[in-house]
């Protein structure tokens, strides 16, 4: 990929991002954040998360 192609790609991405209204971008960011798995599950796996859920239930 040449430098001009890269600059063209970055410019297109930038324009595409900022052509969307701010409220829609914010809503998309919130939705993406909600779809993330819980922190413990993401970093430590299923067993510690299951153990935590078991402790919370009691």
DRENBAVEX-280600 format. One line per 4 residues: number of its first residue (from 0); for each residue x, z, y negated of N, C-alpha, C. Coordinates in nm, 4 decimals. Layout:
N
NUM) X Z Y X Z Y X Z Y ~ ...
This chain:
58
0) 0.0852 0.0000 0.1165 0.0000 0.0000 0.0000 0.0906 0.0000 -0.1239 ~ 0.0718 -0.0959 -0.2087 0.1544 -0.1036 -0.3285 0.1048 -0.0040 -0.4335 ~ 0.1841 0.0125 -0.5341 0.1508 0.1071 -0.6402 0.0233 0.0651 -0.7133 ~ 0.0101 -0.0640 -0.7389 -0.1097 -0.1119 -0.8087 -0.2362 -0.0878 -0.7261
4) -0.2271 -0.1087 -0.5947 -0.3424 -0.0831 -0.5081 -0.3803 0.0640 -0.5098 ~ -0.2791 0.1489 -0.5075 -0.3031 0.2929 -0.5086 -0.3693 0.3354 -0.6394 ~ -0.3193 0.2866 -0.7512 -0.3772 0.3202 -0.8817 -0.5204 0.2682 -0.8908 ~ -0.5439 0.1502 -0.8373 -0.6788 0.0933 -0.8363 -0.7734 0.1812 -0.7542
8) -0.7271 0.2262 -0.6373 -0.8079 0.3125 -0.5514 -0.8391 0.4450 -0.6212 ~ -0.7395 0.5069 -0.6816 -0.7589 0.6345 -0.7509 -0.8573 0.6177 -0.8669 ~ -0.8433 0.5090 -0.9413 -0.9333 0.4830 -1.0532 -1.0764 0.4634 -1.0057 ~ -1.0938 0.3872 -0.8993 -1.2281 0.3653 -0.8451 -1.2900 0.4962 -0.7977
12) -1.2116 0.5774 -0.7305 -1.2611 0.7061 -0.6822 -1.3006 0.7961 -0.7994 ~ -1.2181 0.7986 -0.9006 -1.2456 0.8794 -1.0190 -1.3746 0.8355 -1.0878 ~ -1.3895 0.7056 -1.1082 -1.5089 0.6524 -1.1744 -1.6329 0.6773 -1.0896 ~ -1.6190 0.6601 -0.9592 -1.7321 0.6823 -0.8685 -1.7756 0.8288 -0.8731
16) -1.6781 0.9192 -0.8773 -1.7093 1.0624 -0.8796 -1.7812 1.0999 -1.0088 ~ -1.7310 1.0528 -1.1213 -1.7880 1.0918 -1.2505 -1.9085 1.0087 -1.2922 ~ -1.9436 0.9090 -1.2141 -2.0658 0.8352 -1.2442 -2.1897 0.9089 -1.1920 ~ -2.1684 1.0031 -1.1006 -2.2768 1.0859 -1.0467 -2.3043 1.1979 -1.1474
20) -2.4293 1.2285 -1.1744 -2.4620 1.3361 -1.2694 -2.4025 1.4709 -1.2260 ~ -2.3707 1.5528 -1.3243 -2.3049 1.6804 -1.2981 -2.3895 1.7715 -1.2090 ~ -2.5200 1.7731 -1.2309 -2.6067 1.8602 -1.1511 -2.6056 1.8182 -1.0040 ~ -2.5993 1.6883 -0.9790 -2.5951 1.6389 -0.8413 -2.4619 1.6740 -0.7747
24) -2.3523 1.6644 -0.8495 -2.2203 1.7024 -0.7960 -2.2180 1.8499 -0.7612 ~ -2.2770 1.9318 -0.8499 -2.2798 2.0766 -0.8273 -2.3622 2.1110 -0.7040 ~ -2.4770 2.0440 -0.6892 -2.5622 2.0678 -0.5732 -2.4914 2.0251 -0.4442 ~ -2.4199 1.9152 -0.4492 -2.3461 1.8672 -0.3327 -2.2366 1.9667 -0.2927
28) -2.1691 2.0244 -0.3945 -2.0641 2.1235 -0.3683 -2.1218 2.2487 -0.3038 ~ -2.2383 2.2928 -0.3524 -2.3036 2.4116 -0.2964 -2.3476 2.3849 -0.1529 ~ -2.4031 2.2680 -0.1295 -2.4474 2.2322 0.0049 -2.3287 2.2264 0.1013 ~ -2.2183 2.1725 0.0579 -2.0985 2.1643 0.1414 -2.0470 2.3045 0.1751
32) -2.0541 2.3950 0.0766 -2.0090 2.5323 0.0972 -2.0977 2.6050 0.1984 ~ -2.2280 2.5793 0.1947 -2.3213 2.6440 0.2878 -2.3020 2.5957 0.4304 ~ -2.2579 2.4733 0.4490 -2.2417 2.4173 0.5824 -2.1126 2.4624 0.6510 ~ -2.0231 2.5269 0.5766 -1.8974 2.5731 0.6343 -1.9236 2.6818 0.7386
36) -1.8425 2.6846 0.8455 -1.8562 2.7948 0.9412 -1.8051 2.9253 0.8797 ~ -1.8470 3.0386 0.9326 -1.7997 3.1668 0.8796 -1.6473 3.1770 0.8875 ~ -1.5891 3.2552 0.7968 -1.4440 3.2684 0.7853 -1.3791 3.3130 0.9165 ~ -1.4353 3.4164 0.9785 -1.3756 3.4673 1.1024 -1.3769 3.3625 1.2129
40) -1.4832 3.2887 1.2233 -1.4935 3.1854 1.3258 -1.3910 3.0747 1.2996 ~ -1.3741 3.0404 1.1761 -1.2817 2.9336 1.1399 -1.1366 2.9720 1.1664 ~ -1.0974 3.0944 1.1350 -0.9584 3.1346 1.1452 -0.9209 3.1988 1.2786 ~ -1.0112 3.2708 1.3413 -0.9729 3.3484 1.4589 -1.0434 3.3063 1.5878
44) -1.1401 3.2211 1.5822 -1.2056 3.1750 1.7028 -1.3378 3.2445 1.7292 ~ -1.3914 3.2165 1.8442 -1.5256 3.2622 1.8767 -1.5305 3.4076 1.9229 ~ -1.4318 3.4550 1.9961 -1.4379 3.5901 2.0509 -1.4411 3.6990 1.9433 ~ -1.3531 3.6996 1.8442 -1.3645 3.8029 1.7404 -1.4962 3.7955 1.6636
48) -1.5449 3.6739 1.6422 -1.6719 3.6578 1.5724 -1.7865 3.7151 1.6563 ~ -1.7844 3.6900 1.7860 -1.8877 3.7431 1.8748 -1.8810 3.8962 1.8789 ~ -1.7605 3.9511 1.8811 -1.7418 4.0962 1.8814 -1.7978 4.1564 1.7522 ~ -1.7725 4.0924 1.6386 -1.8245 4.1409 1.5117 -1.9766 4.1371 1.5102
52) -2.0334 4.0312 1.5622 -2.1797 4.0203 1.5666 -2.2383 4.1294 1.6571 ~ -2.1703 4.1602 1.7646 -2.2153 4.2661 1.8535 -2.2133 4.4005 1.7819 ~ -2.1070 4.4278 1.7053 -2.0974 4.5536 1.6313 -2.2025 4.5617 1.5210 ~ -2.2295 4.4521 1.4554 -2.3299 4.4523 1.3480 -2.4698 4.4803 1.4017
56) -2.4951 4.4335 1.5245 -2.6283 4.4508 1.5829 -2.6559 4.5975 1.6123 ~ -2.5551 4.6747 1.6436 -2.5752 4.8166 1.6759 -2.5713 4.9018 1.5563
